[in-house]
Amino acid sequence: MMTKESEHYNFLKGLLIGGIMGAVAGLLLAPKSGKELREELKRKGSETWDETKHLYSDTWGKVKAILDDAMERAEELKKEAQRQLSEAKQKAKEILKEAEEKKAESAPKAE
């Protein structure tokens, strides 16, 4: 099962690859001289690389924030589960103690 984050990652990856392929196709099909074409490819490649680094940085920042939030929530859930378990143990001890006291009270009456 794909997570929402992996679907977004795959979409962004496809968008980036499609954009690069479209830019290269446009440049290769444009009527320019070899030198102009090389300069244009170099410029577009540099722009694409800068955009890719920026996109990666933004995406990684968002992923890190999501992971940090998930870890924080998991820790909160763990603490809450431990608290509830402790309360349940205490309640069970109280019930057992009451049951033992009732048993002890009823034992002398039976004799």
C-alpha positions in Angstrom: 0.0 0.0 0.0 1.4 3.4 -1.0 1.5 6.1 1.5 0.4 9.6 0.7 4.0 10.8 1.0 5.3 8.2 -1.5 2.5 9.1 -3.9 3.5 12.8 -3.7 7.2 11.8 -4.2 6.3 9.7 -7.3 4.3 12.6 -8.7 7.1 15.1 -8.1 9.6 12.7 -9.6 7.4 12.2 -12.7 6.8 16.0 -13.0 10.5 16.7 -12.8 11.5 14.0 -15.3 8.7 15.1 -17.7 9.8 18.7 -17.4 13.4 17.9 -18.1 12.4 15.7 -21.1 10.2 18.4 -22.5 12.8 21.1 -22.1 15.4 18.9 -23.9 13.0 18.0 -26.7 12.1 21.7 -27.2 15.7 22.7 -27.3 16.7 19.9 -29.7 13.8 20.7 -32.1 14.4 24.4 -32.0 16.2 25.8 -35.1 19.5 27.0 -33.6 23.1 26.7 -34.4 25.3 24.1 -32.5 26.9 26.7 -30.4 23.6 28.4 -29.5 22.1 25.0 -28.7 25.0 24.0 -26.5 24.8 27.3 -24.6 21.0 26.9 -24.2 21.4 23.3 -23.0 24.0 24.4 -20.5 21.9 27.2 -19.2 18.7 25.1 -19.0 20.7 22.3 -17.4 22.0 24.7 -14.8 18.5 26.1 -14.2 17.0 22.6 -13.9 19.7 21.6 -11.5 19.1 24.6 -9.3 15.4 24.0 -9.3 15.9 20.3 -8.5 18.2 21.2 -5.5 15.6 23.7 -4.3 12.7 21.2 -4.8 14.8 18.5 -2.9 15.5 20.9 -0.1 11.9 21.9 0.3 10.6 18.4 0.0 13.2 17.1 2.5 12.2 19.9 4.9 8.6 18.9 4.7 9.4 15.2 5.1 11.5 15.9 8.2 8.7 18.0 9.7 6.2 15.2 9.1 8.6 12.6 10.6 9.3 14.8 13.6 5.6 15.3 14.1 4.9 11.5 13.8 7.7 10.7 16.3 6.3 13.3 18.7 2.8 11.8 18.4 4.1 8.3 18.8 5.9 9.3 22.0 2.7 11.0 23.3 0.7 7.8 22.5 3.3 5.7 24.2 3.1 7.8 27.4 -0.7 7.8 27.3 -0.7 4.0 26.9 1.7 3.6 29.8 -0.4 5.9 32.0 -3.6 3.9 31.2 -1.8 0.6 31.8 -0.5 1.9 35.2 -4.1 3.0 36.1 -5.5 -0.4 35.0 -2.9 -2.2 37.2 -3.7 0.0 40.2 -7.4 -0.6 39.7 -6.9 -4.4 39.4 -4.8 -4.3 42.7 -7.7 -2.4 44.4 -10.3 -4.9 43.1 -8.1 -7.9 44.3 -7.6 -6.3 47.7 -11.4 -5.7 48.1 -12.1 -9.2 47.0 -9.6 -10.6 49.5 -11.1 -8.4 52.3 -14.6 -9.6 51.5 -13.3 -13.2 51.4 -11.6 -12.7 54.8 -14.8 -11.1 56.2 -17.0 -13.9 55.0 -14.7 -16.7 56.1 -15.3 -16.3 59.9 -19.1 -16.1 59.4 -19.1 -19.5 57.6 -17.6 -21.2 60.7 
